[in-house]
Amino acid sequence: MTEPKAPDNARFLENEVLKSITQKPSQSDFDKHINEMYADVAKRRAAMRSEGENPDISRHSLDRSASHLRRFLTEHYAAQADLLNRTLFCEFPTGSLNAETVAVSSGFLVLINSGISPFLRQVCEVIVRFERDSEGSIHPTEETISILADIFYAYISYGSSLAGPALLSGGESGLLAGTLAMACWHFVLCHEYGHIAAGHLEADGSRNMLPTPKGKVAVLSRQQEEEFQADAIGYKISLETPSLKTIDTSTLDRVLDGRFSGEDFAKAMRLKSALAAPYIFFSIVLVLEEIWSRSAKPSDDNALVQTHPPAKERIRGLAPVLFSLDVRHRSFASFGGKLGSIREEIAALVCDRLHR
């Protein structure tokens, strides 16, 4: 693959803020830019209200992805409604697949690493094409492992997997890849909503200095137990269920039994993907952890410093939920299992290129 030019991977809510950060990257004025962005978005939302528009229906992809979850959150976590309204999601090149939170004057800003959405989509494009044997079990091939290595290399080296191989999608596999990627994306957001719902966001809480391509950023420090709690709550939010012990799989059962409408099929596809999403996402993190353990020293000043528990422990934390389900309901999670099982092969290929 031809070495591509590193893309401009920092995309924000407003163009002016984008310019101010990408053209003048300064650690000292980071907070000023964040506060300006927060104020600008608040102003835009106020203007939308005055014009009779719903400010939650934003043109920004993060707002769009989060808007449909607010009904569930408001209904089941009403005590955190004010905090929910004072928390804003935006993209920032953190260099980490995990989201981080910054306290600002008006509330909290959740930083989602820029480039994560196409990265998730490209990984899912490959794993849904793992070969199947006569019994239906999936198996990665040398070709798919090589393509995955290209994708991870591009994401690590340039902050965007779009600098890697261009994958074609279509048909059933394209639909599945898109649905799985969106489910993983939603789980990332729902995990952060889990922190809000659990009351983990405190403006005067302790901080960690996270090194990023744009300088060090003071992000809120959390206990590992809080991360596991946010995983569980985020999983419930992504499945829109009040309890992980009472997941409604009736629509999924109708589809699997051949008794369904087109609407049922779409809903079942989303549910089955949401059930698998944490395991696919954490398997992607497993690969990144393996790559970084091979390529970086503990003292390296890089943005993949672990601010969350190891992915294997997070998988273990949610595994009882998955294994309580019928095997037909949880089968998409096998994509994540197979991806995790080849993390050493992917890491070896990526690190070989990183060390050239």
Secondary structure, DSSP 8 states (H G I E B T S, - for coil): ------------SSHHHHHHHHHS--STTHHHHHHHHHHHHHHHHHHHHHTT--TTS-SSHHHHHHHTTHHHHHHH-GGGHHHHHTEEEEEE--SSSS-EEEEETTEEEEEEETTHHHHHHHHHHHHTT-EE-TTS-EE--HHHHHHHHHHHHHHHHHS-GGGS------HHHHHHHHHHHHHHHHHHHHHHHHHHHTT---TTS-EEEEEETTEEEEEE---HHHHHHHHHHHHHHHHT-S-TTS---HHHHHHHTT---HHHHHHHHHHHHHHHHHHHHHHHHHHHHHHHHHH--TT---TT---S--HHHHHHHHHHHHHTS-TTTSTTHHHHHHHHHTHHHHHHHHHHHHT-
